[in-house]
Structures are given as structure tokens and as C-alpha cells.
């Protein structure tokens, strides 16, 4: 059995967000809880993710959105080999350019800008959008390449959030299945 750990981004994922719908619809799913969703602190968010992973007795697939993707990358960089091996894969949706002007102007995040640029020690898929306001397409290519991730680019899906009106996002679920069945 594999557990799904949902890793929301800044402001959490609201009730109409595909990530929230997945958390409600999939068995064996937990959602990372953060102390402060409005003022993200990298060390705190990584600790929150580490705690959620540690609570699981089975292999884990991470499903991250936006700043949750950065949280996963930071966690993996500091996790032990034993902890890393518990991860079956990661679906990294709409990773932001944490050093970019648009992101920095809107999100009061601390500590995320020193994002590791290294190949993740588990299979991963980055899903980006051609018109994400927080990450230009070429930056998404660079992130996926640096992390050793497969890149899937959606046309005109914005930040791939509730405003994108994806509902249960069946195409995303198919990507998730690839990681769950690997």
C-alpha cells in the first residue's frame, strides 16, 4: 500500500482546488499541516512535511502544488537516505520561480530562495503551465531538468489551481497513477 501525502502551497489549497478534491477522494491520504499558511517559513514547512512523512508506515507518493514543490525539494535535500527511500515518487505541480519578481512581490515567503538544484533521489514529474504567472515556461524547463524530473506542460492552465477550474483534474490523476504504480 502507498500513502499519498498532499503538500499544499501558499495559502493552502481551498475547497475547489484539485489537490483538496484528491485528498478527499483518495484513500490513504494525508495532508501536510502548516502552522502559518500566509507567511511561509522554509524551515517550518520542511519540518511539517517531515512530520507527515514520518507518520506513515508505508511508502509515500508526494503530491505538491506551488510552494509545496519547493518544500519537497528542500526536504529531500536534507532528508536521510533512509527517509528518501520511503518516497516512491513526487508529482510537483506548478512549481514557482521562488527568485522571480512576480512570486517575491506577492508571496511573503522566507528561506525558499536558496532552492537546491539537484536531481531528486526518487522519480518525479513536474507539471507546468504555459502561462503560469509565477513561473515562466523556460524556468519550469530548468527546474525539471535540475531536479531530474519528467516535464509535462499544460497549455493556458495558469497556476494550475482552483482558478484554473480543473475540478478533479483527471489528466493529473493519470500522472499520479504512473507514480503510484511504478
N, CA, C and O atoms as a DFTB+ gen file, in Angstrom:
728 C
 N C O
     1  1       0.850      -1.172       0.000
     2  2       0.000       0.000       0.000
     3  2       0.901       1.243       0.000
     4  3       1.953       1.263       0.639
     5  1       0.476       2.254      -0.715
     6  2       1.201       3.516      -0.789
     7  2       0.319       4.630      -0.237
     8  3      -0.868       4.702      -0.556
     9  1       0.895       5.493       0.585
    10  2       0.183       6.649       1.099
    11  2       0.472       7.849       0.214
    12  3       1.580       8.006      -0.299
    13  1      -0.534       8.690       0.043
    14  2      -0.357       9.934      -0.684
    15  2      -0.270      11.052       0.353
    16  3      -1.146      11.188       1.207
    17  1       0.784      11.840       0.269
    18  2       0.947      12.989       1.147
    19  2       0.797      14.236       0.285
    20  3       1.620      14.494      -0.593
    21  1      -0.258      15.007       0.539
    22  2      -0.515      16.245      -0.194
    23  2       0.253      17.384       0.474
    24  3       0.212      17.553       1.692
    25  1       0.948      18.155      -0.349
    26  2       1.785      19.250       0.139
    27  2       1.301      20.549      -0.517
    28  3       1.798      20.925      -1.578
    29  1       0.335      21.235       0.109
    30  2      -0.176      22.476      -0.473
    31  2       0.863      23.588      -0.467
    32  3       1.889      23.505       0.208
    33  1       0.571      24.617      -1.227
    34  2       1.427      25.799      -1.289
    35  2       0.884      26.934      -0.448
    36  3       0.051      26.740       0.438
    37  1       1.381      28.132      -0.750
    38  2       0.997      29.341      -0.030
    39  2      -0.526      29.463       0.055
    40  3      -1.212      29.254      -0.945
    41  1      -1.051      29.788       1.200
    42  2      -2.471      29.969       1.494
    43  2      -3.249      28.656       1.532
    44  3      -4.477      28.680       1.620
    45  1      -2.565      27.509       1.468
    46  2      -3.220      26.208       1.477
    47  2      -4.024      26.056       0.173
    48  3      -4.108      27.000      -0.613
    49  1      -4.588      24.926      -0.047
    50  2      -5.427      24.688      -1.230
    51  2      -6.883      24.737      -0.785
    52  3      -7.299      23.979       0.091
    53  1      -7.646      25.626      -1.390
    54  2      -9.040      25.810      -0.992
    55  2      -9.946      24.652      -1.382
    56  3      -9.477      23.673      -1.963
    57  1     -11.234      24.747      -1.073
    58  2     -12.168      23.639      -1.274
    59  2     -12.381      23.222      -2.730
    60  3     -12.751      22.076      -2.985
    61  1     -12.159      24.120      -3.686
    62  2     -12.355      23.788      -5.100
    63  2     -11.054      23.433      -5.810
    64  3     -11.052      23.186      -7.016
    65  1      -9.976      23.408      -5.088
    66  2      -8.663      23.091      -5.660
    67  2      -8.598      21.593      -5.929
    68  3      -9.079      20.795      -5.123
    69  1      -8.009      21.209      -7.052
    70  2      -7.884      19.779      -7.392
    71  2      -7.193      19.000      -6.273
    72  3      -7.540      17.846      -6.020
    73  1      -6.224      19.615      -5.605
    74  2      -5.478      18.920      -4.554
    75  2      -6.395      18.573      -3.374
    76  3      -6.304      17.479      -2.818
    77  1      -7.261      19.486      -3.003
    78  2      -8.221      19.233      -1.931
    79  2      -9.186      18.125      -2.334
    80  3      -9.506      17.250      -1.530
    81  1      -9.645      18.166      -3.576
    82  2     -10.565      17.127      -4.059
    83  2      -9.888      15.759      -4.054
    84  3     -10.515      14.757      -3.707
    85  1      -8.627      15.712      -4.431
    86  2      -7.894      14.445      -4.387
    87  2      -7.741      13.953      -2.955
    88  3      -7.921      12.767      -2.679
    89  1      -7.412      14.857      -2.053
    90  2      -7.234      14.458      -0.645
    91  2      -8.511      13.848      -0.081
    92  3      -8.458      12.916       0.721
    93  1      -9.636      14.365      -0.494
    94  2     -10.918      13.831      -0.026
    95  2     -11.270      12.525      -0.727
    96  3     -11.924      11.664      -0.139
    97  1     -10.844      12.369      -1.977
    98  2     -11.282      11.234      -2.776
    99  2     -10.391      10.011      -2.750
   100  3     -10.843       8.913      -3.073
   101  1      -9.158      10.175      -2.380
   102  2      -8.227       9.037      -2.372
   103  2      -8.116       8.463      -0.964
   104  3      -7.972       9.210       0.003
   105  1      -8.182       7.133      -0.847
   106  2      -7.923       6.536       0.466
   107  2      -6.438       6.658       0.800
   108  3      -5.620       6.910      -0.085
   109  1      -6.099       6.485       2.041
   110  2      -4.698       6.513       2.478
   111  2      -4.002       7.814       2.099
   112  3      -2.883       7.809       1.586
   113  1      -4.676       8.917       2.357
   114  2      -4.142      10.237       2.031
   115  2      -4.052      11.091       3.286
   116  3      -4.963      11.108       4.114
   117  1      -2.946      11.793       3.408
   118  2      -2.798      12.780       4.476
   119  2      -2.407      14.103       3.832
   120  3      -1.837      14.141       2.741
   121  1      -2.717      15.156       4.515
   122  2      -2.402      16.500       4.040
   123  2      -1.443      17.133       5.037
   124  3      -1.683      17.098       6.244
   125  1      -0.381      17.701       4.545
   126  2       0.574      18.363       5.422
   127  2      -0.107      19.561       6.075
   128  3      -0.776      20.352       5.411
   129  1       0.075      19.678       7.375
   130  2      -0.452      20.824       8.116
   131  2       0.702      21.777       8.407
   132  3       1.766      21.360       8.863
   133  1       0.481      23.040       8.141
   134  2       1.493      24.056       8.433
   135  2       0.943      25.025       9.479
   136  3      -0.257      25.296       9.510
   137  1       1.805      25.531      10.314
   138  2       1.406      26.489      11.353
   139  2       0.896      27.791      10.738
   140  3      -0.070      28.379      11.224
   141  1       1.554      28.235       9.668
   142  2       1.218      29.533       9.081
   143  2       1.197      29.392       7.562
   144  3       2.247      29.301       6.925
   145  1       0.009      29.375       6.994
   146  2      -0.136      29.246       5.543
   147  2       0.094      30.580       4.827
   148  3       0.338      30.595       3.621
   149  1       0.019      31.689       5.549
   150  2       0.115      33.006       4.913
   151  2       1.528      33.573       4.882
   152  3       1.847      34.390       4.018
   153  1       2.381      33.150       5.816
   154  2       3.755      33.634       5.902
   155  2       4.691      32.428       5.944
   156  3       5.217      32.088       7.004
   157  1       4.901      31.787       4.804
   158  2       5.683      30.547       4.772
   159  2       7.135      30.742       5.203
   160  3       7.821      31.670       4.774
   161  1       7.565      29.842       6.055
   162  2       8.944      29.796       6.508
   163  2       9.485      28.429       6.095
   164  3       8.943      27.401       6.500
   165  1      10.532      28.412       5.304
   166  2      11.033      27.176       4.728
   167  2      11.346      26.122       5.795
   168  3      10.944      24.967       5.655
   169  1      12.041      26.500       6.833
   170  2      12.397      25.521       7.874
   171  2      11.153      24.912       8.516
   172  3      11.103      23.704       8.747
   173  1      10.153      25.738       8.804
   174  2       8.909      25.239       9.395
   175  2       8.153      24.343       8.425
   176  3       7.635      23.297       8.815
   177  1       8.089      24.753       7.157
   178  2       7.341      23.965       6.183
   179  2       8.019      22.623       5.927
   180  3       7.340      21.608       5.774
   181  1       9.336      22.606       5.879
   182  2      10.067      21.350       5.704
   183  2       9.818      20.444       6.914
   184  3       9.623      19.239       6.757
   185  1       9.824      21.019       8.110
   186  2       9.547      20.231       9.315
   187  2       8.129      19.661       9.288
   188  3       7.916      18.523       9.708
   189  1       7.161      20.434       8.802
   190  2       5.790      19.949       8.679
   191  2       5.690      18.776       7.718
   192  3       4.990      17.800       7.987
   193  1       6.392      18.877       6.600
   194  2       6.410      17.777       5.635
   195  2       7.102      16.561       6.224
   196  3       6.618      15.439       6.074
   197  1       8.223      16.770       6.889
   198  2       8.958      15.661       7.503
   199  2       8.078      14.921       8.509
   200  3       8.098      13.692       8.564
   201  1       7.311      15.662       9.299
   202  2       6.422      15.044      10.286
   203  2       5.335      14.213       9.603
   204  3       5.028      13.109      10.053
   205  1       4.751      14.735       8.522
   206  2       3.704      13.993       7.810
   207  2       4.250      12.708       7.204
   208  3       3.581      11.675       7.234
   209  1       5.447      12.762       6.661
   210  2       6.061      11.566       6.077
   211  2       6.387      10.557       7.174
   212  3       6.145       9.361       7.010
   213  1       6.929      11.031       8.281
   214  2       7.340      10.145       9.374
   215  2       6.159       9.388       9.977
   216  3       6.334       8.288      10.500
   217  1       4.973       9.960       9.910
   218  2       3.778       9.314      10.464
   219  2       3.305       8.126       9.645
   220  3       2.494       7.334      10.126
   221  1       3.788       7.984       8.427
   222  2       3.326       6.917       7.548
   223  2       4.203       5.678       7.702
   224  3       5.426       5.776       7.799
   225  1       3.565       4.520       7.723
   226  2       4.293       3.256       7.846
   227  2       4.612       2.641       6.495
   228  3       5.405       1.703       6.419
   229  1       4.022       3.140       5.447
   230  2       4.157       2.578       4.105
   231  2       4.902       3.553       3.197
   232  3       5.164       4.690       3.591
   233  1       5.246       3.113       1.977
   234  2       5.848       4.045       1.007
   235  2       4.914       5.228       0.742
   236  3       3.700       5.135       0.923
   237  1       5.501       6.325       0.315
   238  2       4.770       7.578       0.157
   239  2       4.950       8.122      -1.257
   240  3       6.041       8.060      -1.824
   241  1       3.859       8.658      -1.823
   242  2       3.915       9.474      -3.030
   243  2       3.540      10.885      -2.605
   244  3       2.505      11.097      -1.973
   245  1       4.382      11.845      -2.953
   246  2       4.146      13.241      -2.612
   247  2       3.407      13.933      -3.746
   248  3       3.765      13.776      -4.913
   249  1       2.381      14.694      -3.409
   250  2       1.620      15.467      -4.396
   251  2       1.670      16.917      -3.950
   252  3       0.933      17.333      -3.055
   253  1       2.550      17.681      -4.584
   254  2       2.804      19.056      -4.161
   255  2       2.287      20.061      -5.174
   256  3       2.283      19.813      -6.380
   257  1       1.850      21.202      -4.654
   258  2       1.433      22.305      -5.514
   259  2       2.181      23.570      -5.105
   260  3       2.325      23.866      -3.919
   261  1       2.650      24.303      -6.099
   262  2       3.260      25.615      -5.923
   263  2       4.397      25.590      -4.907
   264  3       5.360      24.846      -5.093
   265  1       4.316      26.374      -3.848
   266  2       5.394      26.425      -2.870
   267  2       5.582      25.074      -2.174
   268  3       6.630      24.822      -1.579
   269  1       4.581      24.216      -2.246
   270  2       4.727      22.854      -1.748
   271  2       5.802      22.099      -2.521
   272  3       6.476      21.235      -1.960
   273  1       5.970      22.418      -3.810
   274  2       7.033      21.794      -4.619
   275  2       8.403      22.175      -4.066
   276  3       9.282      21.326      -3.921
   277  1       8.571      23.437      -3.764
   278  2       9.830      23.900      -3.183
   279  2      10.060      23.250      -1.831
   280  3      11.194      22.918      -1.486
   281  1       9.004      23.068      -1.069
   282  2       9.110      22.405       0.228
   283  2       9.628      20.985       0.054
   284  3      10.491      20.538       0.810
   285  1       9.103      20.276      -0.941
   286  2       9.551      18.907      -1.213
   287  2      11.039      18.886      -1.565
   288  3      11.784      18.050      -1.055
   289  1      11.469      19.791      -2.425
   290  2      12.867      19.822      -2.854
   291  2      13.785      20.126      -1.667
   292  3      14.832      19.496      -1.514
   293  1      13.396      21.080      -0.835
   294  2      14.194      21.395       0.355
   295  2      14.219      20.209       1.321
   296  3      15.265      19.891       1.888
   297  1      13.070      19.556       1.509
   298  2      13.030      18.393       2.398
   299  2      13.970      17.298       1.892
   300  3      14.764      16.751       2.656
   301  1      13.875      16.985       0.599
   302  2      14.694      15.905       0.031
   303  2      16.182      16.189       0.189
   304  3      16.974      15.268       0.388
   305  1      16.565      17.463       0.101
   306  2      17.983      17.826       0.205
   307  2      18.543      17.591       1.604
   308  3      19.743      17.361       1.758
   309  1      17.687      17.646       2.625
   310  2      18.182      17.467       3.989
   311  2      17.785      16.120       4.594
   312  3      18.239      15.787       5.688
   313  1      16.959      15.351       3.915
   314  2      16.488      14.067       4.441
   315  2      17.595      13.017       4.387
   316  3      18.483      13.065       3.536
   317  1      17.519      12.088       5.299
   318  2      18.486      10.986       5.297
   319  2      18.189      10.052       4.126
   320  3      17.106      10.099       3.543
   321  1      19.135       9.225       3.797
   322  2      18.945       8.244       2.727
   323  2      17.762       7.335       3.045
   324  3      16.976       7.009       2.156
   325  1      17.632       6.932       4.279
   326  2      16.514       6.084       4.689
   327  2      15.181       6.798       4.475
   328  3      14.220       6.198       3.993
   329  1      15.126       8.087       4.837
   330  2      13.894       8.862       4.630
   331  2      13.604       9.025       3.145
   332  3      12.458       8.883       2.718
   333  1      14.625       9.319       2.362
   334  2      14.436       9.496       0.917
   335  2      13.902       8.228       0.266
   336  3      13.065       8.292      -0.635
   337  1      14.382       7.081       0.719
   338  2      13.968       5.800       0.127
   339  2      12.505       5.471       0.384
   340  3      11.941       4.609      -0.289
   341  1      11.887       6.141       1.341
   342  2      10.468       5.911       1.623
   343  2       9.572       6.554       0.561
   344  3       8.383       6.246       0.476
   345  1      10.142       7.439      -0.237
   346  2       9.361       8.165      -1.235
   347  2       9.361       7.387      -2.542
   348  3      10.408       7.122      -3.133
   349  1       8.162       7.031      -2.973
   350  2       8.004       6.278      -4.225
   351  2       8.049       7.209      -5.428
   352  3       8.440       6.800      -6.521
   353  1       7.654       8.446      -5.227
   354  2       7.664       9.426      -6.314
   355  2       7.035      10.727      -5.860
   356  3       6.452      10.813      -4.779
   357  1       7.165      11.745      -6.712
   358  2       6.596      13.060      -6.399
   359  2       5.989      13.677      -7.645
   360  3       6.614      13.715      -8.705
   361  1       4.760      14.160      -7.502
   362  2       4.094      14.935      -8.536
   363  2       4.202      16.390      -8.098
   364  3       3.595      16.792      -7.105
   365  1       4.972      17.176      -8.839
   366  2       5.289      18.558      -8.483
   367  2       4.567      19.493      -9.451
   368  3       5.014      19.691     -10.581
   369  1       3.464      20.059      -9.009
   370  2       2.574      20.817      -9.887
   371  2       2.742      22.317      -9.665
   372  3       2.632      22.809      -8.542
   373  1       3.006      23.023     -10.741
   374  2       3.137      24.488     -10.755
   375  2       4.207      24.987      -9.790
   376  3       3.927      25.841      -8.948
   377  1       5.435      24.464      -9.901
   378  2       6.484      24.994      -9.026
   379  2       6.724      26.462      -9.356
   380  3       6.824      26.826     -10.527
   381  1       6.815      27.301      -8.339
   382  2       7.047      28.719      -8.609
   383  2       8.530      29.004      -8.804
   384  3       9.388      28.245      -8.352
   385  1       8.812      30.086      -9.471
   386  2      10.178      30.599      -9.545
   387  2      10.358      31.440      -8.280
   388  3      10.037      32.628      -8.262
   389  1      10.873      30.808      -7.227
   390  2      10.938      31.478      -5.920
   391  2      11.844      32.697      -5.913
   392  3      11.778      33.514      -4.994
   393  1      12.689      32.827      -6.928
   394  2      13.551      34.009      -7.027
   395  2      12.965      35.054      -7.981
   396  3      13.518      36.143      -8.134
   397  1      11.854      34.716      -8.614
   398  2      11.257      35.595      -9.612
   399  2      10.533      36.788      -9.003
   400  3      10.054      36.732      -7.871
   401  1      10.464      37.856      -9.766
   402  2       9.855      39.102      -9.317
   403  2       8.381      38.930      -8.964
   404  3       7.941      39.420      -7.924
   405  1       7.612      38.247      -9.806
   406  2       6.177      38.097      -9.560
   407  2       5.914      37.337      -8.267
   408  3       5.044      37.721      -7.485
   409  1       6.651      36.277      -8.044
   410  2       6.476      35.489      -6.828
   411  2       6.868      36.298      -5.597
   412  3       6.120      36.369      -4.622
   413  1       8.032      36.897      -5.653
   414  2       8.542      37.639      -4.487
   415  2       7.664      38.838      -4.149
   416  3       7.557      39.215      -2.982
   417  1       7.031      39.445      -5.160
   418  2       6.177      40.607      -4.920
   419  2       4.884      40.222      -4.210
   420  3       4.295      41.047      -3.511
   421  1       4.439      38.993      -4.377
   422  2       3.148      38.596      -3.826
   423  2       3.240      37.684      -2.603
   424  3       2.414      37.790      -1.696
   425  1       4.214      36.803      -2.563
   426  2       4.274      35.783      -1.514
   427  2       5.345      36.144      -0.478
   428  3       6.524      36.239      -0.820
   429  1       4.948      36.345       0.785
   430  2       5.910      36.701       1.830
   431  2       6.623      35.462       2.390
   432  3       6.531      35.168       3.582
   433  1       7.317      34.758       1.532
   434  2       7.997      33.522       1.921
   435  2       9.415      33.820       2.390
   436  3      10.082      34.713       1.869
   437  1       9.866      33.049       3.392
   438  2      11.221      33.215       3.905
   439  2      11.985      31.896       3.790
   440  3      11.495      30.842       4.193
   441  1      13.192      31.977       3.233
   442  2      14.097      30.837       3.221
   443  2      13.993      29.908       2.035
   444  3      14.751      28.942       1.953
   445  1      13.089      30.162       1.120
   446  2      12.907      29.273      -0.024
   447  2      13.818      29.610      -1.199
   448  3      13.992      28.785      -2.096
   449  1      14.406      30.817      -1.211
   450  2      15.146      31.271      -2.385
   451  2      16.470      30.546      -2.596
   452  3      17.035      30.624      -3.687
   453  1      16.972      29.854      -1.602
   454  2      18.195      29.061      -1.782
   455  2      17.814      27.629      -2.169
   456  3      18.301      26.658      -1.590
   457  1      16.937      27.530      -3.157
   458  2      16.391      26.231      -3.568
   459  2      17.472      25.324      -4.148
   460  3      18.204      25.723      -5.053
   461  1      17.568      24.100      -3.624
   462  2      18.560      23.166      -4.168
   463  2      18.304      22.871      -5.643
   464  3      17.163      22.682      -6.064
   465  1      19.374      22.834      -6.412
   466  2      19.277      22.480      -7.830
   467  2      20.035      21.168      -8.002
   468  3      21.207      21.151      -8.377
   469  1      19.342      20.079      -7.720
   470  2      19.971      18.766      -7.772
   471  2      18.926      17.725      -8.154
   472  3      17.725      17.947      -8.002
   473  1      19.386      16.622      -8.634
   474  2      18.465      15.567      -9.054
   475  2      17.837      14.919      -7.826
   476  3      18.536      14.449      -6.928
   477  1      16.520      14.904      -7.802
   478  2      15.813      14.284      -6.690
   479  2      16.122      12.793      -6.640
   480  3      16.313      12.170      -7.684
   481  1      16.173      12.217      -5.453
   482  2      16.536      10.808      -5.311
   483  2      15.367       9.844      -5.486
   484  3      15.439       8.694      -5.054
   485  1      14.299      10.306      -6.115
   486  2      13.128       9.467      -6.386
   487  2      12.488       9.973      -7.680
   488  3      12.725      11.113      -8.079
   489  1      11.680       9.136      -8.340
   490  2      11.034       9.574      -9.584
   491  2      10.128      10.786      -9.335
   492  3       9.474      10.891      -8.297
   493  1      10.108      11.683     -10.301
   494  2       9.269      12.872     -10.149
   495  2       8.788      13.370     -11.496
   496  3       9.438      13.191     -12.527
   497  1       7.621      14.004     -11.449
   498  2       7.014      14.633     -12.624
   499  2       6.711      16.075     -12.259
   500  3       6.025      16.336     -11.271
   501  1       7.212      17.005     -13.044
   502  2       6.880      18.421     -12.886
   503  2       5.793      18.745     -13.895
   504  3       5.932      18.455     -15.084
   505  1       4.706      19.348     -13.418
   506  2       3.632      19.808     -14.300
   507  2       3.642      21.331     -14.255
   508  3       3.477      21.931     -13.193
   509  1       3.833      21.941     -15.403
   510  2       3.889      23.397     -15.509
   511  2       2.820      23.871     -16.495
   512  3       2.209      23.071     -17.204
   513  1       2.613      25.164     -16.524
   514  2       1.645      25.760     -17.436
   515  2       2.335      26.778     -18.331
   516  3       3.293      27.434     -17.922
   517  1       1.841      26.898     -19.543
   518  2       2.422      27.839     -20.490
   519  2       2.222      29.296     -20.079
   520  3       2.903      30.185     -20.590
   521  1       1.288      29.543     -19.154
   522  2       1.023      30.923     -18.736
   523  2       0.925      31.072     -17.217
   524  3       0.111      31.846     -16.714
   525  1       1.754      30.332     -16.499
   526  2       1.783      30.443     -15.044
   527  2       2.384      31.798     -14.667
   528  3       3.510      32.098     -15.063
   529  1       1.659      32.616     -13.913
   530  2       2.194      33.939     -13.557
   531  2       3.397      33.878     -12.610
   532  3       4.110      34.869     -12.458
   533  1       3.628      32.724     -11.972
   534  2       4.728      32.593     -11.014
   535  2       5.913      31.806     -11.547
   536  3       6.898      31.616     -10.834
   537  1       5.831      31.340     -12.802
   538  2       6.957      30.586     -13.349
   539  2       6.881      30.568     -14.875
   540  3       5.976      29.967     -15.455
   541  1       7.829      31.224     -15.506
   542  2       7.891      31.237     -16.970
   543  2       8.192      29.827     -17.482
   544  3       8.860      29.054     -16.796
   545  1       7.713      29.488     -18.663
   546  2       7.934      28.138     -19.206
   547  2       9.400      27.709     -19.233
   548  3       9.705      26.561     -18.911
   549  1      10.310      28.603     -19.609
   550  2      11.721      28.216     -19.655
   551  2      12.283      27.960     -18.255
   552  3      13.165      27.118     -18.088
   553  1      11.787      28.667     -17.270
   554  2      12.218      28.410     -15.892
   555  2      11.713      27.043     -15.430
   556  3      12.421      26.321     -14.728
   557  1      10.489      26.689     -15.824
   558  2       9.945      25.368     -15.489
   559  2      10.795      24.262     -16.119
   560  3      11.038      23.227     -15.498
   561  1      11.243      24.489     -17.352
   562  2      12.137      23.523     -18.010
   563  2      13.412      23.366     -17.186
   564  3      13.875      22.246     -16.967
   565  1      13.979      24.473     -16.730
   566  2      15.200      24.426     -15.939
   567  2      15.010      23.725     -14.605
   568  3      15.875      22.964     -14.172
   569  1      13.872      23.979     -13.947
   570  2      13.599      23.307     -12.673
   571  2      13.487      21.802     -12.880
   572  3      14.100      21.020     -12.153
   573  1      12.702      21.401     -13.874
   574  2      12.514      19.970     -14.141
   575  2      13.849      19.310     -14.476
   576  3      14.152      18.224     -13.983
   577  1      14.623      19.953     -15.294
   578  2      15.938      19.406     -15.674
   579  2      16.840      19.273     -14.445
   580  3      17.463      18.232     -14.238
   581  1      16.905      20.325     -13.636
   582  2      17.748      20.316     -12.455
   583  2      17.339      19.257     -11.440
   584  3      18.191      18.677     -10.766
   585  1      16.046      19.005     -11.329
   586  2      15.551      18.023     -10.368
   587  2      15.527      16.605     -10.945
   588  3      15.233      15.650     -10.226
   589  1      15.834      16.464     -12.241
   590  2      15.789      15.143     -12.869
   591  2      14.365      14.654     -13.071
   592  3      14.108      13.450     -13.062
   593  1      13.443      15.585     -13.252
   594  2      12.020      15.262     -13.365
   595  2      11.570      15.213     -14.815
   596  3      12.128      15.889     -15.679
   597  1      10.562      14.410     -15.063
   598  2       9.870      14.451     -16.346
   599  2       9.017      15.720     -16.340
   600  3       8.394      16.037     -15.326
   601  1       8.981      16.441     -17.445
   602  2       8.203      17.678     -17.535
   603  2       6.970      17.474     -18.396
   604  3       7.046      16.951     -19.508
   605  1       5.828      17.898     -17.858
   606  2       4.569      17.926     -18.611
   607  2       4.111      19.375     -18.585
   608  3       3.974      19.963     -17.513
   609  1       3.873      19.958     -19.766
   610  2       3.443      21.351     -19.838
   611  2       2.000      21.422     -20.324
   612  3       1.651      20.866     -21.365
   613  1       1.176      22.112     -19.556
   614  2      -0.220      22.332     -19.918
   615  2      -0.342      23.673     -20.619
   616  3       0.355      24.628     -20.277
   617  1      -1.231      23.741     -21.601
   618  2      -1.466      24.997     -22.311
   619  2      -2.507      25.826     -21.555
   620  3      -3.608      25.354     -21.272
   621  1      -2.145      27.039     -21.242
   622  2      -3.062      28.030     -20.680
   623  2      -3.827      27.531     -19.454
   624  3      -5.052      27.640     -19.399
   625  1      -3.114      26.988     -18.479
   626  2      -3.740      26.500     -17.244
   627  2      -3.403      27.394     -16.052
   628  3      -3.677      27.031     -14.908
   629  1      -2.814      28.556     -16.314
   630  2      -2.491      29.481     -15.229
   631  2      -1.588      28.834     -14.193
   632  3      -0.605      28.176     -14.534
   633  1      -1.927      29.023     -12.932
   634  2      -1.124      28.472     -11.839
   635  2      -1.592      27.059     -11.449
   636  3      -1.199      26.540     -10.404
   637  1      -2.411      26.456     -12.275
   638  2      -2.912      25.084     -12.087
   639  2      -3.521      24.952     -10.690
   640  3      -3.196      24.038      -9.933
   641  1      -4.404      25.880     -10.377
   642  2      -5.058      25.923      -9.069
   643  2      -6.571      25.986      -9.257
   644  3      -7.070      25.673     -10.338
   645  1      -7.296      26.379      -8.235
   646  2      -8.760      26.433      -8.319
   647  2      -9.232      27.378      -9.422
   648  3     -10.238      27.112     -10.080
   649  1      -8.503      28.488      -9.628
   650  2      -8.884      29.437     -10.677
   651  2      -8.759      28.825     -12.077
   652  3      -9.354      29.321     -13.034
   653  1      -7.991      27.760     -12.183
   654  2      -7.840      27.072     -13.470
   655  2      -9.040      26.189     -13.789
   656  3      -9.154      25.666     -14.897
   657  1      -9.929      26.025     -12.820
   658  2     -11.177      25.268     -12.983
   659  2     -10.944      23.847     -13.513
   660  3     -11.589      23.409     -14.465
   661  1     -10.021      23.153     -12.883
   662  2      -9.692      21.788     -13.305
   663  2     -10.566      20.737     -12.647
   664  3     -10.572      19.584     -13.079
   665  1     -11.305      21.111     -11.609
   666  2     -12.121      20.131     -10.898
   667  2     -11.237      19.030     -10.333
   668  3     -10.228      19.306      -9.684
   669  1     -11.616      17.789     -10.580
   670  2     -10.839      16.641     -10.084
   671  2      -9.589      16.381     -10.922
   672  3      -8.783      15.520     -10.569
   673  1      -9.419      17.093     -12.000
   674  2      -8.244      17.058     -12.874
   675  2      -7.817      15.622     -13.209
   676  3      -6.824      15.102     -12.699
   677  1      -8.606      15.020     -14.078
   678  2      -8.387      13.628     -14.465
   679  2      -7.024      13.400     -15.115
   680  3      -6.393      12.371     -14.871
   681  1      -6.561      14.334     -15.934
   682  2      -5.239      14.175     -16.562
   683  2      -4.134      14.139     -15.505
   684  3      -3.159      13.401     -15.646
   685  1      -4.286      14.928     -14.460
   686  2      -3.326      14.908     -13.361
   687  2      -3.376      13.592     -12.602
   688  3      -2.346      13.083     -12.160
   689  1      -4.574      13.043     -12.450
   690  2      -4.714      11.757     -11.771
   691  2      -4.008      10.643     -12.544
   692  3      -3.474       9.710     -11.944
   693  1      -4.007      10.742     -13.861
   694  2      -3.285       9.743     -14.658
   695  2      -1.779       9.838     -14.427
   696  3      -1.087       8.821     -14.392
   697  1      -1.275      11.060     -14.270
   698  2       0.148      11.231     -13.944
   699  2       0.444      10.661     -12.554
   700  3       1.472      10.018     -12.343
   701  1      -0.457      10.902     -11.624
   702  2      -0.305      10.358     -10.281
   703  2      -0.282       8.835     -10.313
   704  3       0.515       8.208      -9.615
   705  1      -1.143       8.250     -11.109
   706  2      -1.187       6.781     -11.208
   707  2       0.139       6.213     -11.678
   708  3       0.554       5.145     -11.226
   709  1       0.802       6.911     -12.574
   710  2       2.128       6.449     -13.036
   711  2       3.096       6.323     -11.871
   712  3       3.884       5.380     -11.811
   713  1       3.038       7.267     -10.952
   714  2       3.928       7.223      -9.794
   715  2       3.479       6.163      -8.779
   716  3       4.305       5.481      -8.173
   717  1       2.162       6.038      -8.604
   718  2       1.654       5.053      -7.648
   719  2       1.940       3.617      -8.095
   720  3       2.181       2.741      -7.263
   721  1       1.913       3.383      -9.384
   722  2       2.077       2.030      -9.905
   723  2       3.519       1.688     -10.253
   724  3       3.822       0.551     -10.612
   725  1       4.403       2.668     -10.147
   726  2       5.810       2.418     -10.512
   727  2       6.486       1.470      -9.541
   728  3       7.666       1.157      -9.704
